[in-house]
Amino acid sequence: QLVESGGGVVQPGRSLRLSCAASDSSFSSYAMFWLRQAPGKGLQWVAVISYHGTNKYYADSVKGRFTISRDNSENTVYLQMDSLRVEDTAVYYCARRNNGSPDYWGQGTLVTVSS
Amino acid sequence: DNVMIQTPLSSPVTLGQSASISCRSSQSPVHSDGNTYLSWLHQRPGQPPRLLIYKVSNRFSGVPDRFSGSGAGTEFTLKISRVEAEDVGIYYCMQAAQLPHTFGQGTKLEIK
C-alpha cells in the first residue's frame, strides 16, 4: 500500500514537499515513480528514483525545480517541489516501478497552485 | 520524446462484445536491456490508474483473462473480450523504455 501526503493549495513560486509512505518492507528493493494528472487531463510521468536512490530522472517540465528522494529506512519517497507554477496543478501519484511498469499506485494527493 | 498515439479516443461498446484499442509509438519501446516496456493501464472516474498489462502482453496480478495485450515494433493493441460494466473508464498505454516515459492520450471506453 502506498499513501501520499503533503498536497494543498500554494501560491506560484512557493514550495511544497510530497511524501509517499509504503507499508511493505520490500519498498527498498524497487525504483519508485512520481506521476501526475492535471484536472480533466491525461497522465504525465514526473520523475523516477532507483531503489538505492542514486539514479534520478525528471521530466523536462520539472527539471531543476523538483527533486525526488527516498529514505529506505522509513519506506518513504519524497518529491520536493520548488518554484511552483500554475501549470503544476494536478493530482500527484506515487507508484512502484516493477518490470518497467507502475504496478502499485497510491490514491494521489492534490496540489493546487494558485494566487 | 517517444510520442504515444492511441486510437480510437472514444469507444462505445455493447456489453458482452469485444473492444480493441491501438497504441502507436514514434520509437520502438525496446530498452537497452532487451525488454519492451509497453504497459496498459485503466482508470475509473475518481480512482487512481491500475496496471493491466506490462511488457506488451503480461497480465498483472488479478487482471481477468478477458484482457490481452499484443504487438511489436511500434504497434500495440489492448483487447478486451466480453466487455463488462466495470470496464468503463479511460485506458492508457505507456512506454518506459526511454526517458522521458510517456503516455498515450487515453481512450474512453463507454457502454452503448
Interface residues (C-beta under 8 A of the other chain):
Chain A: F33 G42 L43 Q44 W45 V48 Y57 A59 D60 Y93 R97 N98 N99 G100 S101 P102 D103 Y104 W105 G106 Q107 G108
Chain B: H31 N35 Y37 S39 L41 Q43 P48 P49 R50 L51 Y54 K55 N58 F60 I90 Y92 M94 A96 A97 L99 P100 H101 T102 F103 G104 Q105 G106
